[in-house]
Amino acid sequence: MYDLGIEAFLAVSETQNISKAARLLHITQSAVSHRIRDLEEKLNVTLIDRQKGKRHSNLTLAGEKL
């Protein structure tokens, strides 16, 4: 199964930054966030620890397992 949320999640895990992941995927930052939020809802887990003002996006334990 191909899922845009998985693609966005992998880009964030690789870059550790939602903005950089957006540039890598040639989409907006809000599109990356939306795709990851949809994936989290499908899986019923939080994958990325979002903290406003922080430059790096850290994966949660569930995100690391994925």
N, C-alpha and C positions, 0 to 999 in steps of 0.2 A: 504494500500500500504506500503510495506516494502522498505526502501531506506537506502543504506549505508551512505548517507550524513546525514540523520536524526540521525542515530546511532552515527556517528562521532560528530555531533553538540551536542547531549545530553552528550556525554563523555566530551567534552570541557566545556560545561556549568556546569557540575558536578565538574570537577577538576580545572576549570579556568586556564587551561594550556594545550597547544597543545601537548607538550612532554609527560606530564602525561597521557593525553587522549590516546596517541599512545601506551604507555605501557599497559594501561588498556585494550585496544582493541587488543593487540599483533600484531600491525602493525607499519609501520614507521611513523615518524612525517610528512614526505612529503605526505604519503598516506592520513593521516587525513586532511591535508591542501587541498589536491586535492579533496577529497570527499566533504568538506565544500564549496569549491569554486564552484564545480558542483551544489550543492544544492542552493547556492546563485544565480547562473545563472538561474536555473529553476524557482526560486521564484522572480527573478529580484529585490533582495534586498541585502544589506550587513548585515550579521548577527553577525559578530565578528569584533571588532575594533582591527586591527593588527598593532602593533607598535614594530618595531625592537628593540631588546635589553630589552624589558619589560618582566618580568617573568609571569605576569598574563595576560590572555586574557579576555578583557571585552566584554560583549555583547552590541550590539547596541540596540536601542529602538525596532527595528524589531526583533532582536534576543530575547529580553525579552518577546515580545508578543508571539513569537513562543513557 
